[in-house]
Amino acid sequence: GLNPTVEELADLRCAVSEAVTNCIVHAYRDLPEGQIGYIYISVRLYDAREISVEISDNGCGIPDVERARTPFYTTGPEGERCGMGFLVMESFTDSLTVKSRVGKGTTVLMRKILHP
């Protein structure tokens, strides 16, 4: 059965927290007052050895995903954000996939392999 270590759970918590924070801060920064933004979280378990967490939003999207994944790249005012969000997610997971469409939203898929 599923028996993740405390460290594996802490890694996932950090990665998911960063992804959700990025949705709130970036995807909906220009959301008109009264309009609702959504964050969808889906978790899947494969053979009790791998967990995938998919986090999606219907926000503004990322124009250049590769550039956004560059350390220290930020779209916010200087000093406001550090531009390390994707690096944080990558460092706590075994794989990270980012898909985005401008005006439609972003999906981040993180996978973590659990060790017996």
Secondary structure as UniProt FT lines:
FT   HELIX           6..22
FT   HELIX           23..27
FT   TURN            28..30
FT   TURN            33..34
FT   STRAND          39..46
FT   TURN            47..49
FT   STRAND          50..57
FT   HELIX           65..68
FT   TURN            71..72
FT   TURN            78..80
FT   HELIX           85..91
FT   STRAND          95..101
FT   TURN            102..104
FT   STRAND          105..113
//
